[in-house]
């Protein structure tokens, strides 16, 4: 298939020039004498070159048990009103990511379901988002915070991926989204730059979630109906 992502050895060909540039600039910024707020602002600006990222915040675990710090919080609706320190932990969206320890992409439909299940009952701020992406930050071998990108409630693209899509993982290095499509028993791969499906991969019965090994580029898919895990390996 033309423009299909490579799925047997992972090397630098999987990275776009734009991604290389952004990663280099992030690494460069980490070695400067910028304050944490300034570095987060630089990170925000650079990520916006790869994905829609008007709204972004950084959360770090406080030294005080049960509390969170939000040293950087920029939102087109909330402004910087949520930029606070030593905030008590609650059953919110950020805390949900801290509990699961995995990247969570939450739509309004999933948010409502998580409310009904009792997983998220104390979320704050503007909650009329179209999608909420929370990425756990690993600090010294442990999860020490969450980086969050929020997309407003205007739909910029609608990508048909199959029947009953459920879990998803993002490979920002290759600008790809791997969507576990439960009803179609497949993984649909979407190009984040073009919002187009570039490949569909049959997997086990009723896949529900996916995880990415960033060192190897492999994607692991949990198939609930078949009791199996499918492993997708990057190819050239």
MISE-768921 format. One record per residue (C-alpha): x, y, z; residue number from 1. Coordinates in steps of 0.1 Angstrom, whole numbers, plus 5000, padded with zeros to 4 digits. Each point is the difference from the previous one (the first is absolute). Layout:
N
{{X, Y, Z}, NUM};
...
This chain:
236
{{5000, 5000, 5000}, 1};
{{5015, 5034, 4991}, 2};
{{5010, 5021, 5030}, 3};
{{4994, 4971, 5023}, 4};
{{5020, 5002, 5033}, 5};
{{5028, 4977, 5003}, 6};
{{4991, 4972, 5024}, 7};
{{5044, 4970, 5006}, 8};
{{5029, 5022, 5010}, 9};
{{4997, 5034, 5016}, 10};
{{5026, 5026, 4991}, 11};
{{5002, 5037, 4993}, 12};
{{4980, 4997, 4968}, 13};
{{4969, 4999, 5022}, 14};
{{5007, 5036, 5011}, 15};
{{4990, 5030, 4978}, 16};
{{5024, 5029, 4997}, 17};
{{4975, 5021, 5019}, 18};
{{5000, 4975, 5029}, 19};
{{5038, 5000, 5001}, 20};
{{5000, 5038, 5001}, 21};
{{4975, 5001, 5028}, 22};
{{5018, 4973, 5021}, 23};
{{5033, 5017, 4995}, 24};
{{4986, 5034, 5011}, 25};
{{4983, 4984, 5031}, 26};
{{5033, 4983, 5009}, 27};
{{5018, 5033, 4995}, 28};
{{4975, 5019, 5021}, 29};
{{5005, 4975, 5028}, 30};
{{5036, 5010, 5003}, 31};
{{4994, 5037, 5003}, 32};
{{4995, 5021, 5031}, 33};
{{4963, 5005, 4993}, 34};
{{4976, 4998, 5029}, 35};
{{4976, 4970, 5001}, 36};
{{4972, 5024, 4988}, 37};
{{5022, 5012, 4971}, 38};
{{5010, 4965, 4990}, 39};
{{4964, 4988, 5001}, 40};
{{4991, 5030, 4978}, 41};
{{5027, 4990, 4975}, 42};
{{4987, 4964, 5001}, 43};
{{4965, 5012, 4994}, 44};
{{5011, 5020, 4970}, 45};
{{5020, 4971, 4985}, 46};
{{4973, 4974, 5005}, 47};
{{4975, 5023, 4982}, 48};
{{5022, 4996, 4969}, 49};
{{4992, 4963, 5000}, 50};
{{4964, 4997, 5014}, 51};
{{4971, 5024, 5008}, 52};
{{5011, 5013, 5034}, 53};
{{4984, 5033, 5008}, 54};
{{4992, 4989, 5035}, 55};
{{5027, 4983, 5021}, 56};
{{5009, 4995, 5036}, 57};
{{5028, 4984, 5020}, 58};
{{4992, 4983, 5033}, 59};
{{5027, 4987, 5024}, 60};
{{4996, 4981, 5033}, 61};
{{5006, 5023, 5029}, 62};
{{5025, 4992, 5028}, 63};
{{4969, 5001, 5022}, 64};
{{4982, 4966, 4998}, 65};
{{4966, 5001, 4984}, 66};
{{5006, 5033, 4983}, 67};
{{5008, 5012, 4964}, 68};
{{5018, 5029, 4985}, 69};
{{4990, 5017, 4967}, 70};
{{5030, 5022, 4992}, 71};
{{4988, 5006, 4964}, 72};
{{4963, 5002, 4989}, 73};
{{4989, 5017, 4968}, 74};
{{4964, 4996, 4988}, 75};
{{4980, 5022, 4976}, 76};
{{4970, 4999, 5024}, 77};
{{5015, 4995, 5035}, 78};
{{5030, 5023, 4993}, 79};
{{5026, 4994, 5027}, 80};
{{4974, 4999, 5028}, 81};
{{5008, 4963, 5006}, 82};
{{5038, 5007, 5003}, 83};
{{5003, 4991, 5037}, 84};
{{5023, 4983, 5025}, 85};
{{4992, 4974, 5027}, 86};
{{4966, 4992, 4986}, 87};
{{4983, 4971, 5019}, 88};
{{4996, 4968, 4979}, 89};
{{4965, 4990, 4991}, 90};
{{4982, 4978, 4976}, 91};
{{5008, 5021, 4970}, 92};
{{5013, 4994, 4965}, 93};
{{5037, 5006, 5009}, 94};
{{4998, 4976, 5030}, 95};
{{4984, 4974, 4977}, 96};
{{5032, 5000, 4979}, 97};
{{5021, 4998, 5031}, 98};
{{4980, 4969, 5012}, 99};
{{5000, 4982, 4966}, 100};
{{5036, 5009, 4992}, 101};
{{4993, 5000, 4963}, 102};
{{4993, 5026, 4973}, 103};
{{4963, 5007, 5000}, 104};
{{4981, 5016, 4971}, 105};
{{4965, 5009, 5013}, 106};
{{4971, 5011, 4979}, 107};
{{4968, 5015, 5013}, 108};
{{4983, 4966, 4997}, 109};
{{5028, 4983, 5020}, 110};
{{5000, 5028, 5025}, 111};
{{4963, 4995, 5007}, 112};
{{5006, 4962, 5003}, 113};
{{5028, 5006, 5025}, 114};
{{4978, 5023, 5020}, 115};
{{4973, 4973, 5001}, 116};
{{5025, 4974, 5011}, 117};
{{5012, 5022, 5028}, 118};
{{5036, 5002, 4987}, 119};
{{4997, 5038, 4994}, 120};
{{4976, 5019, 5022}, 121};
{{5019, 5032, 5010}, 122};
{{5014, 5014, 4968}, 123};
{{5005, 5038, 4999}, 124};
{{5004, 5027, 4974}, 125};
{{4983, 5002, 4966}, 126};
{{4988, 4965, 4992}, 127};
{{4984, 5007, 4966}, 128};
{{5030, 4985, 4982}, 129};
{{4999, 4980, 4968}, 130};
{{5030, 4979, 5011}, 131};
{{5022, 4999, 5031}, 132};
{{5035, 4984, 4997}, 133};
{{5019, 4992, 5032}, 134};
{{5036, 4986, 4998}, 135};
{{5016, 4987, 5032}, 136};
{{5035, 5014, 5006}, 137};
{{5026, 4976, 5013}, 138};
{{5024, 5016, 5023}, 139};
{{5029, 4979, 5015}, 140};
{{4982, 4968, 4992}, 141};
{{4966, 5010, 5015}, 142};
{{4970, 5019, 4987}, 143};
{{5005, 5035, 5013}, 144};
{{4975, 5021, 4980}, 145};
{{4978, 5003, 4970}, 146};
{{5003, 5021, 4968}, 147};
{{4966, 5008, 4986}, 148};
{{4988, 5014, 4967}, 149};
{{4964, 5010, 4996}, 150};
{{4981, 5005, 4968}, 151};
{{4970, 5023, 5001}, 152};
{{4966, 4989, 4990}, 153};
{{5003, 5010, 4963}, 154};
{{5005, 4969, 4978}, 155};
{{5029, 5005, 4977}, 156};
{{4997, 4966, 4983}, 157};
{{4979, 4968, 5001}, 158};
{{5019, 4969, 4991}, 159};
{{4980, 4967, 4994}, 160};
{{5021, 4973, 5016}, 161};
{{4975, 4971, 5003}, 162};
{{4973, 4987, 5023}, 163};
{{5002, 5008, 5037}, 164};
{{5035, 5015, 5004}, 165};
{{5011, 4998, 5036}, 166};
{{5036, 5005, 5011}, 167};
{{5028, 5019, 4982}, 168};
{{5037, 5007, 5003}, 169};
{{5019, 5028, 4984}, 170};
{{5035, 4997, 4984}, 171};
{{5010, 5036, 4998}, 172};
{{5034, 4992, 4986}, 173};
{{4983, 4987, 4968}, 174};
{{4969, 5021, 5003}, 175};
{{4977, 4970, 5001}, 176};
{{4970, 4989, 5021}, 177};
{{4993, 4963, 5005}, 178};
{{4963, 4995, 5007}, 179};
{{4987, 4967, 5015}, 180};
{{4967, 4995, 4982}, 181};
{{4980, 4975, 5021}, 182};
{{4972, 4993, 4976}, 183};
{{5022, 4995, 4970}, 184};
{{5027, 4980, 5017}, 185};
{{5027, 5021, 4985}, 186};
{{5025, 5028, 5007}, 187};
{{4995, 5031, 4979}, 188};
{{5030, 5021, 4994}, 189};
{{4994, 5038, 4995}, 190};
{{5025, 5025, 4988}, 191};
{{4997, 5029, 5024}, 192};
{{5013, 5026, 4975}, 193};
{{4974, 4992, 4973}, 194};
{{4972, 4984, 5022}, 195};
{{4999, 4972, 4975}, 196};
{{4999, 4962, 5006}, 197};
{{5032, 4986, 4986}, 198};
{{4997, 4963, 5010}, 199};
{{4977, 4975, 5017}, 200};
{{5015, 4970, 5017}, 201};
{{4978, 4970, 5009}, 202};
{{5007, 4989, 5036}, 203};
{{4983, 4977, 5026}, 204};
{{4963, 5001, 5010}, 205};
{{4987, 5032, 5014}, 206};
{{5031, 5021, 5006}, 207};
{{4994, 5026, 5027}, 208};
{{5033, 5017, 5008}, 209};
{{5035, 5006, 4986}, 210};
{{5034, 5009, 5014}, 211};
{{5032, 5012, 4984}, 212};
{{5036, 4990, 5008}, 213};
{{5018, 5032, 4990}, 214};
{{5034, 4983, 5000}, 215};
{{4991, 4974, 4974}, 216};
{{4969, 5016, 4983}, 217};
{{4980, 4969, 5007}, 218};
{{4963, 5004, 5007}, 219};
{{4983, 4975, 5024}, 220};
{{4963, 4994, 4996}, 221};
{{4978, 4983, 5026}, 222};
{{4972, 4979, 4984}, 223};
{{4973, 4996, 5026}, 224};
{{4978, 4976, 4981}, 225};
{{5029, 4976, 4991}, 226};
{{5020, 5002, 5032}, 227};
{{5031, 5008, 4980}, 228};
{{5025, 5028, 4993}, 229};
{{5009, 5010, 4964}, 230};
{{5035, 5016, 4994}, 231};
{{5004, 5024, 4971}, 232};
{{5037, 5005, 4990}, 233};
{{5011, 5030, 4980}, 234};
{{5013, 4994, 4965}, 235};
{{5021, 5022, 4978}, 236};
